[in-house]
């Protein structure tokens, strides 16, 4: 690894990653615990989300109010969230305060109070968030699309299910914490103006004697790609399309990222140009790559009016197939410039870098420098891009629609490529 990176795995299985950024005054921390929604019990979907809120309601010697005040006193800009694979805790501030905050976060993950009086509030917040989706049909559509497209339990809604949340108990959350908040497999990533050796020693004091094994891997059940329509009286129709592709660790990952950008990224993408600009069929249309451990997908969305919905769906699928004929050198260069720009901008943020190196280590087992990523983007040629498109056509599509009228879906379905008459 380049000198700016530091990696140390403690005897208990916790891995510390550091990226020194001497020009910064700040630092950031990202803590990933293998306690994401994929580990939720089958009858308690949403346990991870409730627990991520509940552990912040008092920990160690601090009550809920005292804990909040202490973190505020350190000036920590902080967040917590639950993904498919991990529960995530993050903070950023002046460098010395982020290091000092490790002590408090050690209490949060190891010795949370998990109070019964705080449980109902945490559960109610999760229920309210789910109920709020009713006012966001696009979000509801994408949740359903992932549920039908991804292997179980990866496709479950990370926010949970209403029925499971309403029947959940504080004892279930306490059992969830005891089972999953463990050091083995956990990743603590730090980036900023830090001394990695001092940081290692501080982490070792607070988390080095933490014990427990990583959770058993969850069996994945392959999905059966299919079409689904949800009737909703509305002046809009929402269309979601997904299909499987290569994973993030594949040698052609950046080739895929660039052709996906040419297809559905921004106002220069094929989908936006053909569906919105030329034909005026949809007010919003896009597609992009979505990756999980060992699973890659292209997810697409279009929002339109009911009278244009069928034409939008047909045109969307036709464009997915038409792009396999190849993209132009100009499209490739635009995609490369955009992806490199976003990579460079993220490299100037301590929060983005701590998140990035944690993600890299989880996905690849190592840290990549920004230059390595930029070199991989530059290495994609037009011949390589078009060869990838030719050998990786869209197939096994999952389609979900929400609107007043059911649409006519292409056939055959599932498991075989769609047969579409080009527009």
C-alpha positions in Angstrom: 0.0 0.0 0.0 1.1 3.6 -0.5 2.6 5.3 2.6 -0.5 7.3 3.3 -2.5 4.1 4.0 -2.3 2.1 7.2 -4.0 -1.2 8.0 -4.1 -3.3 11.2 -6.3 -6.2 12.2 -6.6 -6.8 15.9 -6.6 -10.3 17.4 -10.4 -10.1 17.9 -11.0 -9.6 14.1 -11.6 -5.8 14.1 -9.8 -4.2 11.2 -8.5 -0.6 11.4 -7.9 1.3 8.2 -6.3 4.8 8.1 -5.6 7.2 5.3 -3.4 10.2 6.4 -4.4 13.5 4.7 -1.8 16.0 6.2 -3.3 19.0 4.4 -6.6 18.6 6.3 -7.5 20.0 9.7 -10.3 17.5 10.0 -10.8 13.8 10.2 -13.6 11.4 9.7 -14.6 7.9 11.0 -16.7 5.2 9.4 -17.5 2.1 11.5 -19.1 -0.8 9.7 -20.5 -3.6 11.8 -21.7 -6.9 10.1 -25.2 -6.2 11.4 -27.2 -5.1 8.3 -30.7 -6.0 7.3 -29.7 -9.3 5.7 -29.2 -10.6 9.2 -32.7 -9.6 10.4 -34.7 -12.6 11.6 -37.3 -13.7 9.1 -40.1 -12.6 11.4 -38.4 -9.3 12.5 -37.6 -7.4 9.4 -36.4 -4.0 10.6 -34.5 -5.1 13.7 -31.3 -3.6 12.5 -32.9 -0.3 11.8 -34.6 -0.1 15.2 -31.3 -1.2 16.9 -29.2 1.4 15.1 -31.5 4.1 16.7 -31.8 2.4 20.1 -28.0 2.1 20.8 -27.8 5.9 20.7 -30.3 6.2 23.6 -27.7 6.0 26.3 -24.4 4.0 26.5 -21.6 3.4 29.1 -22.0 5.9 31.9 -24.0 8.4 29.9 -27.8 8.7 29.7 -29.5 9.3 26.4 -29.4 13.1 26.9 -25.8 13.1 28.2 -24.7 11.0 25.3 -26.1 13.5 22.8 -24.7 16.4 24.7 -21.2 14.8 24.8 -21.1 14.1 21.1 -22.3 17.7 20.4 -19.6 19.0 22.8 -17.0 17.3 20.6 -18.4 19.0 17.6 -19.0 15.7 15.8 -21.0 15.8 12.6 -22.4 12.3 12.9 -24.8 9.9 11.2 -26.0 6.3 11.6 -27.7 4.1 9.0 -28.4 0.5 8.1 -27.6 -1.1 4.8 -28.0 -4.6 3.5 -24.6 -5.8 4.9 -23.8 -3.4 7.7 -24.9 -1.1 10.4 -22.9 2.1 9.9 -21.8 4.8 12.3 -19.9 7.8 11.1 -18.6 11.1 12.4 -16.4 14.0 11.3 -14.9 16.9 13.1 -11.5 18.4 14.1 -9.1 15.5 14.0 -8.3 15.2 17.7 -12.0 15.2 18.5 -12.8 12.4 16.1 -10.1 10.3 17.8 -11.4 11.2 21.2 -14.9 10.2 20.1 -13.7 6.6 19.6 -14.1 6.1 23.3 -17.8 7.1 23.1 -18.5 5.0 20.0 -16.9 2.0 21.8 -19.5 2.5 24.5 -22.3 2.8 21.9 -21.5 -0.5 20.2 -20.3 -2.5 23.3 -22.4 -1.2 26.2 -25.5 0.5 25.0 -28.3 0.7 27.6 -31.0 -0.4 25.1 -33.7 1.0 27.5 -37.3 -0.2 27.3 -38.6 3.4 27.4 -36.4 4.3 24.4 -37.4 1.2 22.4 -41.0 2.3 21.6 -39.8 5.7 20.4 -37.1 4.0 18.2 -39.6 1.5 16.8 -42.2 4.3 16.2 -39.7 6.3 14.2 -39.1 3.3 12.0 -42.8 2.8 11.5 -43.3 6.5 10.6 -40.5 6.3 8.1 -42.2 3.3 6.4 -45.6 5.0 6.4 -44.0 8.1 4.8 -43.2 6.0 1.7 -46.9 6.0 0.9 -46.3 9.7 -0.2 -43.3 8.7 -2.4 -44.4 6.3 -5.1 -40.9 6.3 -6.7 -39.3 5.1 -3.5 -42.0 2.5 -2.9 -41.5 1.3 -6.5 -37.7 0.9 -6.1 -38.2 -1.0 -2.8 -40.5 -3.4 -4.5 -38.2 -3.7 -7.5 -35.2 -4.7 -5.3 -37.4 -7.1 -3.4 -38.3 -9.0 -6.6 -35.0 -8.7 -8.3 -32.3 -9.4 -5.7 -31.7 -12.7 -3.9 -33.4 -13.1 -0.5 -32.7 -11.7 2.0 -30.6 -9.0 0.1 -33.8 -7.6 -1.5 -35.7 -7.0 1.8 -36.5 -3.4 2.7 -33.7 -2.2 5.0 -36.4 -0.1 6.8 -38.3 -3.2 7.7 -42.0 -4.2 7.4 -44.9 -2.6 9.2 -46.3 -5.8 10.7 -42.8 -7.0 11.9 -42.1 -3.6 13.5 -45.4 -3.4 15.2 -44.9 -6.9 16.8 -41.2 -6.3 17.7 -40.1 -6.3 21.3 -37.2 -4.8 23.1 -35.9 -8.3 24.0 -35.7 -9.1 20.3 -33.5 -6.0 19.8 -31.3 -6.9 22.8 -30.8 -10.4 21.3 -30.1 -8.9 17.9 -27.4 -6.7 19.6 -25.8 -9.6 21.5 -25.7 -11.7 18.3 -24.4 -9.2 15.8 -22.5 -6.3 17.4 -19.2 -8.2 17.3 -15.6 -7.2 16.4 -15.0 -10.1 14.0 -15.6 -8.7 10.6 -16.1 -5.2 11.8 -14.2 -2.4 9.9 -13.2 1.0 11.4 -11.9 3.4 8.8 -10.3 6.7 9.6 -9.2 9.5 7.2 -7.7 12.9 7.7 -4.9 14.6 9.7 -4.2 11.6 11.8 -1.2 9.7 13.2 -2.0 6.1 12.4 0.1 4.6 15.1 -1.4 6.8 17.8 -4.9 6.0 16.3 -4.1 2.3 16.4 -3.1 2.5 20.0 -6.2 4.4 21.0 -8.5 2.0 19.2 -6.7 -0.9 20.8 -7.4 0.5 24.3 -11.1 0.9 23.6 -11.9 -2.0 21.3 -9.0 -4.4 21.5 -10.5 -6.5 24.3 -14.0 -6.6 22.6 -14.9 -10.3 22.0 -17.3 -12.2 19.8 -17.4 -14.0 16.5 -18.8 -12.7 13.2 -22.4 -13.9 12.3 -22.9 -16.9 10.3 -23.3 -16.2 6.6 -27.0 -16.0 5.5 -28.2 -18.4 2.8 -29.2 -16.5 -0.3 -32.3 -17.7 -2.2 -32.1 -16.9 -5.9 -34.9 -14.6 -7.2 -37.3 -15.4 -10.0 -37.3 -12.3 -12.2 -40.8 -11.3 -13.0 -43.2 -8.5 -13.8 -45.5 -6.9 -11.2 -48.0 -4.1 -11.4 -49.4 -2.2 -8.4 -52.6 -0.3 -9.1 -52.7 3.2 -7.8 -55.1 5.9 -8.8 -52.8 8.7 -9.9 -51.9 11.1 -12.6 -48.5 9.4 -12.9 -47.2 6.0 -13.7 -43.8 4.9 -12.3 -41.7 2.2 -14.1 -38.8 0.3 -12.6 -36.6 -2.1 -14.5 -33.7 -4.2 -13.2 -31.4 -6.9 -14.6 -28.3 -8.7 -13.2 -24.8 -7.9 -14.3 -21.2 -8.4 -13.1 -20.2 -7.7 -9.5 -18.0 -4.8 -8.3 -14.9 -7.0 -8.1 -15.0 -8.1 -11.7 -12.1 -7.1 -14.0 -14.6 -5.2 -16.2 -16.3 -3.3 -13.4 -15.2 0.1 -14.7 -16.1 -0.8 -18.2 -19.6 -1.5 -16.9 -19.7 1.7 -14.9 -18.8 3.8 -18.0 -21.3 2.1 -20.4 -24.0 2.4 -17.7 -23.2 6.1 -17.5 -23.5 6.4 -21.2 -26.8 4.7 -21.1 -28.6 6.3 -18.2 -26.4 8.9 -16.5 -27.6 12.5 -16.5 -29.0 14.5 -19.4 -26.4 13.2 -21.9 -27.4 9.6 -21.4 -29.1 7.6 -24.1 -32.3 7.1 -22.0 -32.7 10.8 -21.3 -32.0 11.8 -24.9 -34.2 9.3 -26.6 -37.1 9.0 -24.1 -37.4 12.5 -22.7 -35.8 14.9 -25.2 -36.6 13.3 -28.5 -40.0 11.7 -27.8 -41.2 13.6 -24.7 -42.5 10.4 -23.1 -41.2 10.8 -19.5 -40.5 13.6 -17.2 -37.8 11.6 -15.5 -35.7 8.7 -16.7 -32.4 7.2 -15.6 -30.5 4.0 -15.0 -27.3 3.1 -13.1 -25.2 0.4 -11.5 -26.1 -0.9 -8.0 -23.7 -3.3 -6.3 -23.8 -5.6 -3.2 -21.2 -8.2 -2.1 -21.1 -10.7 -5.0 -24.1 -9.2 -6.7 -24.3 -6.5 -9.4 -27.4 -5.0 -11.0 -28.5 -2.3 -13.4 -31.5 -0.4 -11.9 -33.6 1.9 -14.1 -36.5 4.2 -13.5 -39.0 6.2 -15.5 -41.8 8.5 -14.4 -44.5 9.4 -16.9 -48.2 10.0 -17.4 -50.6 7.0 -17.8 -51.3 7.7 -21.5 -47.5 7.6 -22.3 -46.6 4.8 -19.9 -46.8 1.9 -22.4 -44.7 3.8 -25.0 -42.2 4.7 -22.3 -41.8 1.1 -21.2 -41.4 -0.1 -24.8 -38.9 2.6 -25.6 -36.9 2.0 -22.4 -36.5 -1.7 -23.2 -35.7 -1.0 -26.8 -32.9 1.4 -25.7 -31.5 -1.2 -23.3 -31.1 -3.6 -26.3 -30.0 -0.9 -28.8 -27.0 0.1 -26.6 -25.6 -3.3 -27.1 -24.8 -2.3 -30.6 -22.2 0.0 -29.1 -21.6 3.5 -27.8 -19.6 6.3 -29.5 -16.1 7.5 -28.5 -17.7 10.8 -27.5 -20.1 9.0 -25.1 -17.2 7.1 -23.6 -15.2 10.3 -23.1 -18.1 12.1 -21.4 -18.6 9.2 -19.1 -14.9 9.0 -18.2 -14.7 12.7 -17.5 -17.8 12.6 -15.2 -16.7 9.5 -13.3 -13.2 10.9 -12.8 -14.6 14.2 -11.6 -16.8 12.6 -9.0 -13.8 10.4 -7.9 -11.5 13.4 -7.5 -14.1 15.4 -5.6 -14.8 12.6 -3.2 -11.0 12.3 -2.6 -11.0 15.8 -1.1 -13.5 14.9 1.6 -12.4 13.1 4.8 -15.9 11.7 5.3 -16.0 10.4 1.7 -12.5 8.9 2.0 -13.2 7.1 5.3 -16.4 5.6 3.7 -14.6 4.7 0.5 -11.7 2.8 2.1 -14.1 0.9 4.4 -16.2 -0.1 1.3 -13.0 -1.1 -0.6 -11.8 -3.3 2.2 -15.2 -5.0 2.6 -15.6 -5.6 -1.1 -12.0 -6.3 -2.2 -10.1 -7.0 1.0 -7.7 -4.1 0.3 -7.5 -0.4 0.0 -7.2 1.3 -3.4 -5.6 4.7 -4.0 -7.5 7.3 -5.9 -4.8 7.2 -8.6 -5.4 3.4 -9.1 -9.1 4.1 -9.6 -8.4 6.9 -12.1 -6.0 4.7 -14.0 -8.6 1.9 -14.3 -11.1 4.4 -15.7 -8.6 5.7 -18.2 -7.8 2.1 -19.3 -11.2 1.5 -20.7 -11.1 1.9 -24.5 -14.0 2.2 -27.0 -13.2 -1.3 -28.3 -13.3 -2.7 -24.8 -16.5 -1.0 -23.9 -18.3 -2.2 -27.0 -17.0 -5.7 -26.7 -18.4 -5.8 -23.1 -21.8 -4.5 -24.4 -22.0 -7.1 -27.1 -21.2 -10.0 -24.7 -23.4 -8.8 -21.8 -26.9 -8.0 -23.2 -29.7 -7.3 -20.7 -31.6 -10.5 -19.7 -33.8 -11.8 -17.0 -35.4 -8.4 -16.5 -37.6 -7.6 -13.5 -40.2 -4.9 -14.2 -42.4 -3.2 -11.6 -45.0 -0.5 -12.4 -47.1 1.6 -10.2 -50.1 3.5 -11.7 -53.7 3.4 -12.7 -53.4 0.9 -15.5 -51.5 -2.3 -15.9 -49.1 -2.2 -18.8 -48.4 -4.9 -21.4 -45.1 -6.5 -20.5 -42.8 -8.1 -23.1 -42.5 -11.9 -23.3 -41.1 -14.4 -22.7 -40.6 -13.8 -19.0 -38.7 -14.8 -16.8 -35.2 -16.2 -17.4 -34.9 -15.4 -21.2 -34.0 -12.1 -22.9 -36.9 -10.0 -23.9 -37.8 -9.9 -27.6 -38.5 -6.3 -28.4 -39.3 -4.7 -31.7 -37.0 -1.7 -32.2 -38.7 1.7 -32.3 
